[in-house]
């Protein structure tokens, strides 16, 4: 033990013991340090260390694999729960929408095989959509009869008019 530690040890024991007991405790500490320095602990066998490391690695791999499996199962379960919740909500919404729309639509349209031809507004809207689709395809392919800028502007104007008419009812 170095001098600084001995002084600190003497000072520490002086606070708790009387001078005789402090000296005895300090001597006991010195003898203990001497015995420990004369008899070092034996080093473990290399095979034992390798065996312990292998066991620790196996346990850690098992825990990691188990944890990863649990995370994957939890993620899949969460996805199924979310999908089930969404499906239930959509099913409830569809059920309520069917009842609401069934009472609003006229019986003629409800029983018809071709709703577009029976409803004049829907037929006009469908024709406009077909015309715009054809114009867009012609512009994309470059087979339009006039300049592209005017046609594109006209197409945008028609789309805005249809959008406004649609939301007005």
N, C-alpha and C positions, 0 to 999 in steps of 0.2 A: 504494500500500500504506500502511496506517495505521501509526502509531508502535508500537503494541503488537505488530503482526505483524512489523515490522522487528526489534524487540528479540528476539522469539521466534526469528526466522530467524537472527539473529546468534548467539544462544545455541546453537541447534541446530548450525549449521555449526562453531561453536567446539568442540563435542564431537568432531567427526569429522575436522576439518582443522586445519592450523596456521593462524595468524592471516592470512597472505598468501592462502592458498587459500580461507579462509573469506570474506574480503573479495571475492575474485574471483567465488566462487560466488554471493554475495549480489548483486553487480553484474549477473551474468548473469541472475539471476531478475528483477531490476527491469527490465532491457532487454527480456526476454521479455514481461513484463506490459505494458510500454509498446507493444511492437509489436502484441500482441493487442488492446489497447484502441484503437489507431489503425486497425486493419484488422478490422472485425467480419465475421463469417461471413455470406455471403449467405443471404437467406431463400428457402426453396423456393417454387416456383410453386404457386398455389392448385389448378390442375388436377392437378398431380402429387400433392399431398396428398389430393385427392378420389379419384384413381385408386388410391392406396395403401389408403385407407380402404375402398373398394369391394372390392378384392382381399382384404383381411383379413376383411371381412364375409362374402364368398362362401366363403372357406376355413372360417370358423367355422360358418357355416350348414351346409356340407357335413359337417363333423365332427360337429356336433350331430345332424343328420339320420341320419348313419351310426350314431352312438352310440345314438340312440333306436331305430333299427331293430334293432340288435344286442340291446338290452335286451328289446325285444318278442319277438324270436325266442328269446332265452334263456328268457324267462318261459314262452312256449308250450312250448318243449322241456322245461322243468322240470315243467310240468303233465302233459305226456304221459308223462314218466318216472315221476312219482308215480302216475299212473293205471295205468300198465303194471305197476308194482310191486304196487299194491293188487290189481289184477286177477289177477296170478299168485298172490298169497297167497290170495285168495278161491277161486280155482280149485283150488289145492292143498287148501285146507280143505274145500271141497265134495266133492272126490274122496275125501278121507279119511273125511269124515262119511258119505258114501253107503255106503262099505264097512262102516263100523262099524254103521250103522243097519240095513243089509240083513241082517246076521248076527243082530241082536237081535230084529227084528220077526218074528212068526210068518208062515209062508207063506200062511195064509188071508188075513191082512190085507194082505200084500204083493200078492197077486194080485187083491184085491177092487177093484170099481169104486166102492164107497161105504164108505169106512173108518169113517165116523161111525156108521153103523147096525151094523157088525160089532163095534165095540168099545164095550162098555156104559159104561165110564168116560168115554170121549170123548163119547158120546151125552148122558150126564147133564151133563157140563160144557158142551156146546153148548147144551142146553136152558136151563141157568142163565144163560148169556151172553145168549141171546135174550130171556129174561124181564127181565134187568137192562136190556138195551137198550130194550125196550118201556117199562119203568118210567121210564127216563131221558127218553125222548121224551115220555111223558105228563106228566112233571113240567115239562119245558121248555115244552110247549104249554099247560100249565095245565089239562089235562083229567083230572087225577087225581081219584078219587072222595072221598078224605079230605083232611085238612089236609096241607100241604106239608112241614112240619117233621118229622112222624112218618114220612112216606114217605121223606124224604131220609135220616133216621137209619137206617131199616130198610135202605135201599139201600146205605148205607155199611157197615153191619154185614154184609150179604150179600157185598159185595165183599171185605171183610177175611177172611171165612170161606173164600171161594173161593181167595183168595190164599194163605192158610195151607194149605189142602188141596192146592193145586197144588204148592207147594214141598216138601210132605211126601212126595209121590210118589204 
